[in-house]
Amino acid sequence: MLVERSLHPKYLSNAYLVADEEGGAAFYVDSGAPLEPLQAAAEKWQVEPQAVLRTHSHADHVEHEGELGLPVKTDAVKIGALRVEALSTPGHSDDMVAFVVNGEAVFTGDTLFKDSVGGGNFEQVRQSVMNVLMRLPPQTRVLPGHTDETTIGREWEQNPFVRVWRGVELEGTDSVRVAGEDATLIVWSPDYDGGGKAWVRFDDGRDAIVGGSRVERT
């Protein structure tokens, strides 16, 4: 399986071209990054993409979708020798889908990143990460919606959110403020934009995953 990635210089969102082999079948995954590197790869590999797989409909992942003029897929599909399984992974958005290709790689959109997870509905994100994605084989390549590739096995062992959800790392106890509300910092992790990502628990018991820039340490 061949994979080429393009990265948006501002949003740091990824778009991908996937092909079974040179001269074979191909498709895009998301379209929020510049298309030129992907189109150059398609020409080099002598492939004609047949569809675009959409992980979710946020603007930074669909920016160039109309330019492609291809069918948009959000469910299981077979294109040439590429077998795609669609996994519902809501949380960051209601329509979030992860695509497992040939059992080798999973395109996780904004649900799972290297060292981090997506913000959104806390319980849905947790369920999507732990009960769906973390059940994939550890060697599975993770190609996220933003920045760096990783693997399921690496995130199982090193992702700060996953480690606490597994119970192998204790919850944090530092006091913080988020948007003027008192909270406890449960997890702090790196994030793809360099600003950090936090799991906080407000004093009324609500859990939330928020960008690090929103967290004021007290």
VOBA-1610 file (N, C-alpha, C; in pm, whole numbers, padded with zeros to 5 digits, always signed):
BEGIN
Met+00084-00119+00000Met+00000+00000+00000Met+00088+00124+00000Leu+00057+00218-00087Leu+00131+00342-00098Leu+00051+00455-00035Val+00117+00542+00042Val+00051+00655+00105Val+00135+00780+00086Glu+00072+00886+00037Glu+00135+01018+00028Glu+00053+01114+00112Arg+00121+01201+00187Arg+00053+01297+00275Arg+00080+01439+00230Ser-00021+01525+00247Ser-00005+01669+00229Ser-00049+01736+00357Leu+00022+01842+00399Leu-00005+01910+00525Leu-00038+02056+00500His-00150+02103+00556His-00187+02244+00543His-00091+02328+00629Pro-00031+02433+00573Pro+00070+02507+00648Pro+00016+02583+00767Lys-00112+02617+00768Lys-00173+02692+00879Lys-00248+02600+00974Tyr-00341+02521+00920Tyr-00425+02436+01004Tyr-00355+02308+01048Leu-00242+02275+00983Leu-00170+02151+01010Leu-00257+02028+00988Ser-00359+02043+00903Ser-00446+01930+00871Ser-00385+01849+00757Asn-00407+01718+00764Asn-00354+01626+00665Asn-00458+01589+00560Ala-00412+01570+00439Ala-00489+01501+00335Ala-00397+01393+00279Tyr-00455+01284+00236Tyr-00375+01170+00194Tyr-00419+01119+00057Leu-00324+01061-00014Leu-00351+00979-00132Leu-00307+00838-00099Val-00395+00742-00122Val-00366+00602-00092Val-00383+00521-00221Ala-00286+00436-00251Ala-00293+00350-00370Ala-00254+00209-00333Asp-00310+00112-00403Asp-00272-00026-00372Asp-00134-00059-00426Glu-00099+00000-00540Glu+00033-00018-00599Glu+00045+00079-00715Glu+00165+00095-00766Glu+00182+00181-00883Glu+00102+00125-00998Gly+00026+00212-01062Gly-00059+00171-01173Gly-00190+00109-01129Gly-00215+00104-00997Gly-00334+00039-00946Gly-00444+00137-00908Ala-00527+00096-00814Ala-00641+00176-00769Ala-00595+00275-00661Ala-00673+00383-00645Ala-00634+00485-00548Ala-00755+00564-00501Phe-00739+00630-00386Phe-00840+00723-00336Phe-00771+00826-00246Tyr-00842+00935-00221Tyr-00797+01035-00125Tyr-00863+01009+00010Val-00796+01051+00117Val-00860+01060+00248Val-00852+01206+00291Asp-00968+01269+00302Asp-00981+01412+00334Asp-00917+01500+00226Ser-00946+01628+00236Ser-00904+01718+00128Ser-00876+01858+00179Gly-00835+01869+00305Gly-00815+02000+00364Gly-00675+02055+00350Ala-00585+01982+00288Ala-00448+02026+00267Ala-00427+02051+00118Pro-00318+02118+00079Pro-00292+02141-00063Pro-00294+02011-00144Leu-00360+02017-00258Leu-00375+01897-00340Leu-00253+01868-00427Glu-00173+01970-00454Glu-00064+01953-00552Glu+00031+01838-00519Pro+00075+01821-00393Pro+00164+01706-00366Pro+00097+01572-00390Leu-00033+01564-00364Leu-00104+01439-00385Leu-00125+01411-00533Gln-00156+01516-00607Gln-00173+01499-00751Gln-00041+01463-00818Ala+00069+01518-00766Ala+00201+01483-00819Ala+00231+01335-00791Ala+00193+01288-00673Ala+00215+01147-00640Ala+00129+01057-00728Ala+00003+01100-00754Ala-00084+01021-00841Ala-00024+01007-00981Glu+00035+01116-01029Glu+00098+01112-01161Glu+00221+01021-01158Lys+00301+01032-01053Lys+00421+00949-01041Lys+00385+00801-01035Trp+00279+00769-00958Trp+00238+00630-00942Trp+00151+00581-01057Gln+00112+00672-01144Gln+00024+00639-01257Gln-00108+00579-01210Val-00171+00651-01115Val-00300+00607-01063Val-00403+00717-01085Glu-00527+00676-01093Glu-00640+00768-01109Glu-00731+00751-00988Pro-00726+00844-00890Pro-00810+00829-00771Pro-00958+00819-00807Gln-01029+00732-00736Gln-01168+00704-00769Gln-01268+00762-00670Ala-01220+00806-00553Ala-01311+00857-00450Ala-01231+00937-00349Val-01302+01011-00266Val-01242+01076-00150Val-01316+01027-00026Leu-01241+00973+00068Leu-01297+00928+00194Leu-01293+01045+00293Arg-01407+01077+00352Arg-01417+01193+00441Arg-01426+01145+00586Thr-01326+01182+00667Thr-01331+01143+00808Thr-01437+01223+00884His-01452+01350+00850His-01557+01435+00909His-01564+01563+00830Ser-01669+01640+00854Ser-01701+01751+00765Ser-01651+01887+00811His-01561+01893+00908His-01507+02022+00948His-01427+02084+00833Ala-01429+02217+00827Ala-01376+02289+00711Ala-01231+02255+00680Asp-01149+02234+00785Asp-01007+02209+00761Asp-00980+02069+00708His-01085+01991+00686His-01069+01857+00630His-01144+01838+00497Val-01219+01938+00456Val-01297+01926+00331Val-01275+02044+00238Glu-01175+02126+00266Glu-01157+02253+00195Glu-01155+02238+00044His-01090+02134-00007His-01075+02118-00152His-01161+02005-00208Glu-01256+01959-00131Glu-01335+01843-00173Glu-01406+01867-00305Gly-01464+01986-00322Gly-01537+02016-00445Gly-01448+02018-00568Glu-01321+02051-00549Glu-01228+02058-00661Glu-01194+01920-00717Leu-01209+01818-00634Leu-01171+01683-00677Leu-01272+01622-00772Gly-01399+01661-00759Gly-01502+01608-00848Gly-01519+01458-00839Leu-01499+01404-00718Leu-01506+01259-00698Leu-01617+01224-00600Pro-01668+01100-00606Pro-01765+01056-00505Pro-01705+01066-00366Val-01785+01109-00269Val-01742+01118-00130Val-01795+00998-00054Lys-01706+00925+00012Lys-01744+00804+00083Lys-01724+00822+00233Thr-01819+00774+00311Thr-01808+00775+00456Thr-01838+00637+00515Asp-01841+00538+00428Asp-01872+00402+00473Asp-01774+00304+00412Ala-01793+00176+00439Ala-01702+00074+00387Ala-01705+00072+00235Val-01589+00047+00176Val-01580+00047+00031Val-01461-00041-00010Lys-01467-00093-00130Lys-01354-00167-00187Lys-01317-00101-00319Ile-01194-00057-00329Ile-01144+00008-00450Ile-01019-00067-00492Gly-01028-00140-00601Gly-00918-00225-00642Gly-00887-00325-00533Ala-00761-00332-00493Ala-00721-00423-00385Ala-00726-00355-00248Leu-00780-00234-00243Leu-00790-00161-00117Leu-00925-00187-00053Arg-00924-00253+00061Arg-01046-00285+00134Arg-01057-00190+00254Val-01162-00112+00256Val-01178-00008+00357Val-01292-00044+00451Glu-01260-00049+00579Glu-01361-00065+00683Glu-01384+00071+00748Ala-01508+00109+00767Ala-01542+00238+00828Ala-01586+00215+00972Leu-01518+00282+01065Leu-01549+00270+01207Leu-01608+00401+01258Ser-01726+00396+01313Ser-01786+00516+01371Ser-01710+00554+01498Thr-01659+00677+01502Thr-01581+00723+01618Thr-01626+00864+01658Pro-01751+00881+01697Pro-01801+01014+01732Pro-01734+01069+01856Gly-01747+01199+01874Gly-01690+01265+01991Gly-01640+01402+01952His-01537+01407+01869His-01491+01535+01816His-01598+01597+01728Ser-01669+01512+01653Ser-01785+01552+01574Ser-01880+01433+01568Asp-02005+01460+01541Asp-02104+01352+01535Asp-02079+01259+01417Asp-02019+01313+01309Asp-02003+01234+01186Asp-01864+01173+01172Met-01785+01173+01278Met-01648+01126+01267Met-01641+00977+01234Val-01559+00945+01134Val-01538+00807+01090Val-01388+00783+01080Ala-01344+00667+01127Ala-01207+00622+01105Ala-01209+00514+00997Phe-01111+00517+00909Phe-01105+00422+00798Phe-00985+00329+00816Val-01013+00200+00824Val-00907+00098+00832Val-00888+00042+00691Val-00766+00051+00640Val-00738+00010+00503Val-00652-00116+00504Asn-00707-00221+00445Asn-00637-00350+00432Asn-00584-00403+00565Gly-00645-00361+00675Gly-00600-00406+00806Gly-00463-00356+00845Glu-00407-00265+00766Glu-00270-00218+00789Glu-00262-00081+00853Ala-00353+00007+00815Ala-00346+00146+00857Ala-00485+00197+00889Val-00492+00289+00985Val-00620+00351+01018Val-00604+00503+01008Phe-00695+00564+00935Phe-00700+00709+00922Phe-00800+00758+01027Thr-00749+00826+01131Thr-00828+00850+01251Thr-00895+00987+01255Gly-00877+01070+01151Gly-00937+01202+01157Gly-00890+01277+01280Asp-00983+01339+01354Asp-00946+01417+01471Asp-00984+01346+01601Thr-00983+01213+01599Thr-01012+01137+01721Thr-00885+01102+01797Leu-00784+01054+01727Leu-00660+01010+01790Leu-00542+01070+01716Phe-00451+01130+01795Phe-00327+01185+01741Phe-00209+01122+01814Lys-00091+01150+01765Lys+00029+01110+01838Lys+00032+01187+01970Asp+00027+01114+02081Asp+00033+01168+02217Asp-00093+01241+02263Ser-00199+01243+02182Ser-00314+01323+02220Ser-00441+01264+02160Val-00553+01329+02193Val-00684+01292+02138Val-00758+01419+02102Gly-00869+01404+02030Gly-00946+01519+01990Gly-01037+01569+02100Gly-01066+01698+02096Gly-01163+01754+02188Gly-01304+01727+02140Gly-01401+01752+02226Gly-01541+01729+02192Gly-01614+01667+02309Asn-01714+01585+02279Asn-01789+01517+02384Asn-01697+01418+02455Phe-01671+01444+02583Phe-01568+01369+02654Phe-01593+01219+02651Glu-01711+01177+02691Glu-01738+01034+02701Glu-01735+00966+02565Gln-01786+01034+02462Gln-01780+00976+02328Gln-01636+00962+02280Val-01553+01064+02303Val-01412+01055+02264Val-01345+00938+02335Arg-01369+00926+02465Arg-01308+00815+02540Arg-01351+00680+02484Gln-01480+00665+02458Gln-01531+00539+02404Gln-01471+00511+02266Ser-01464+00613+02182Ser-01411+00594+02046Ser-01265+00555+02049Val-01188+00617+02139Val-01045+00583+02148Val-01026+00445+02209Met-01086+00422+02326Met-01054+00301+02402Met-01129+00177+02352Asn-01254+00194+02312Asn-01336+00077+02275Asn-01336+00047+02126Val-01284+00140+02047Val-01279+00118+01901Val-01135+00115+01853Leu-01065+00226+01863Leu-00932+00235+01803Leu-00828+00151+01876Met-00832+00150+02009Met-00731+00075+02083Met-00750-00076+02074Arg-00859-00119+02014Arg-00880-00262+01991Arg-00819-00310+01859Leu-00766-00218+01781Leu-00697-00257+01659Leu-00561-00316+01693Pro-00503-00397+01605Pro-00372-00456+01634Pro-00267-00348+01661Pro-00175-00374+01753Pro-00078-00270+01792Pro+00011-00222+01680Gln+00034-00305+01579Gln+00121-00264+01469Gln+00049-00175+01367Thr-00080-00152+01384Thr-00156-00072+01289Thr-00102+00070+01281Arg-00072+00114+01161Arg-00030+00253+01141Arg-00147+00346+01169Val-00122+00455+01239Val-00223+00558+01265Val-00186+00681+01184Leu-00274+00717+01089Leu-00253+00835+01007Leu-00362+00935+01045Pro-00328+01031+01131Pro-00430+01119+01189Pro-00466+01236+01099Gly-00565+01310+01145Gly-00611+01427+01069Gly-00518+01545+01078His-00423+01542+01171His-00325+01650+01185His-00189+01592+01217Thr-00090+01639+01151Thr+00054+01614+01172Thr+00092+01467+01176Asp+00168+01423+01278Asp+00255+01307+01265Asp+00185+01171+01273Glu+00237+01079+01195Glu+00194+00939+01199Glu+00242+00873+01328Thr+00168+00772+01372Thr+00208+00693+01489Thr+00157+00551+01469Thr+00148+00474+01575Thr+00090+00340+01568Thr-00003+00321+01688Ile-00093+00225+01675Ile-00182+00193+01787Ile-00099+00149+01908Gly+00002+00066+01886Gly+00084+00017+01997Gly+00156+00129+02069Arg+00208+00225+01995Arg+00276+00338+02059Arg+00179+00417+02145Glu+00061+00446+02089Glu-00035+00525+02166Glu-00087+00449+02288Trp-00101+00318+02278Trp-00141+00236+02392Trp-00041+00252+02506Glu+00086+00258+02472Glu+00191+00264+02574Glu+00225+00406+02618Gln+00214+00505+02528Gln+00271+00636+02557Gln+00172+00752+02559Asn+00055+00737+02499Asn-00040+00848+02496Asn-00088+00877+02639Pro-00070+01000+02690Pro-00107+01029+02829Pro-00255+01005+02860Phe-00344+01035+02765Phe-00487+01010+02788Phe-00513+00860+02800Val-00457+00784+02708Val-00480+00639+02706Val-00424+00575+02833Arg-00310+00620+02879Arg-00250+00562+02998Arg-00338+00583+03122Val-00397+00700+03134Val-00487+00723+03247Val-00616+00643+03229Trp-00670+00639+03108Trp-00791+00560+03084Trp-00766+00411+03109Arg-00645+00365+03085Arg-00610+00225+03113Arg-00593+00200+03262Gly-00569+00304+03339Gly-00545+00287+03481Gly-00401+00263+03517Val-00308+00282+03422Val-00166+00262+03453Val-00098+00392+03493Glu-00167+00503+03481Glu-00117+00633+03523Glu-00224+00697+03610Leu-00182+00763+03718Leu-00278+00827+03807Leu-00330+00957+03746Glu-00452+00992+03782Glu-00507+01121+03743Glu-00430+01233+03814Gly-00414+01346+03745Gly-00350+01461+03805Gly-00440+01529+03907Thr-00379+01613+03989Thr-00454+01679+04096Thr-00431+01830+04100Asp-00359+01886+04003Asp-00330+02030+04006Asp-00457+02112+03985Ser-00467+02222+04057Ser-00580+02313+04041Ser-00554+02408+03925Val-00655+02428+03842Val-00644+02518+03727Val-00775+02595+03713Arg-00774+02690+03621Arg-00897+02759+03583Arg-00911+02750+03431Val-01033+02726+03387Val-01063+02716+03244Val-01183+02804+03216Ala-01163+02906+03134Ala-01271+02999+03101Ala-01339+03053+03226Gly-01258+03084+03327Gly-01312+03143+03449Gly-01366+03045+03550Glu-01364+02914+03519Glu-01416+02813+03612Glu-01302+02735+03676Asp-01320+02704+03806Asp-01222+02622+03876Asp-01231+02477+03829Ala-01115+02413+03816Ala-01111+02275+03768Ala-00985+02208+03819Thr-00979+02076+03800Thr-00860+01997+03829Thr-00801+01947+03698Leu-00671+01958+03686Leu-00602+01911+03566Leu-00575+01762+03580Ile-00648+01682+03504Ile-00636+01537+03511Ile-00522+01485+03424Val-00514+01536+03301Val-00409+01496+03206Val-00363+01619+03129Trp-00233+01626+03110Trp-00175+01726+03019Trp-00092+01649+02917Ser-00108+01681+02789Ser-00031+01612+02687Ser+00019+01712+02585Pro+00122+01675+02509Pro+00156+01754+02391Pro+00039+01750+02293Asp+00036+01842+02200Asp-00067+01839+02096Asp-00004+01879+01965Tyr-00073+01849+01855Tyr-00013+01869+01723Tyr+00021+02014+01694Asp-00049+02110+01757Asp-00023+02252+01728Asp+00078+02314+01821Gly+00136+02234+01911Gly+00236+02285+02003Gly+00180+02351+02127Gly+00048+02362+02137Gly-00013+02432+02249Gly-00054+02344+02364Gly-00046+02214+02348Gly-00086+02122+02453Gly-00235+02091+02450Lys-00272+01982+02513Lys-00412+01939+02524Lys-00434+01893+02668Ala-00550+01926+02723Ala-00575+01897+02864Ala-00710+01828+02882Trp-00711+01734+02975Trp-00835+01678+03029Trp-00852+01743+03165Val-00962+01816+03180Val-00989+01883+03306Val-01122+01834+03363Arg-01132+01843+03496Arg-01257+01809+03563Arg-01302+01931+03643Phe-01415+01985+03604Phe-01467+02103+03672Phe-01519+02064+03810Asp-01534+02165+03896Asp-01572+02138+04034Asp-01711+02076+04045Asp-01796+02090+03942Asp-01928+02026+03945Asp-01925+01884+03890Gly-01805+01832+03860Gly-01790+01694+03816Gly-01782+01674+03666Arg-01801+01780+03587Arg-01794+01766+03441Arg-01650+01744+03397Asp-01631+01649+03304Asp-01501+01627+03240Asp-01501+01690+03102Ala-01386+01745+03062Ala-01375+01807+02930Ala-01232+01794+02879Ile-01219+01785+02747Ile-01089+01788+02681Ile-01078+01922+02610Val-00978+02001+02647Val-00968+02139+02598Val-00826+02166+02551Gly-00815+02267+02465Gly-00684+02312+02422Gly-00605+02371+02537Gly-00475+02350+02534Gly-00391+02395+02644Gly-00395+02544+02666Ser-00420+02621+02561Ser-00422+02766+02577Ser-00538+02813+02665Arg-00636+02727+02686Arg-00751+02764+02769Arg-00728+02737+02917Val-00618+02673+02949Val-00592+02630+03087Val-00501+02731+03156Glu-00549+02785+03266Glu-00470+02877+03349Glu-00433+02804+03477Arg-00304+02783+03496Arg-00259+02713+03617Arg-00261+02808+03736Thr-00309+02758+03847Thr-00324+02843+03966Thr-00227+02800+04076
//
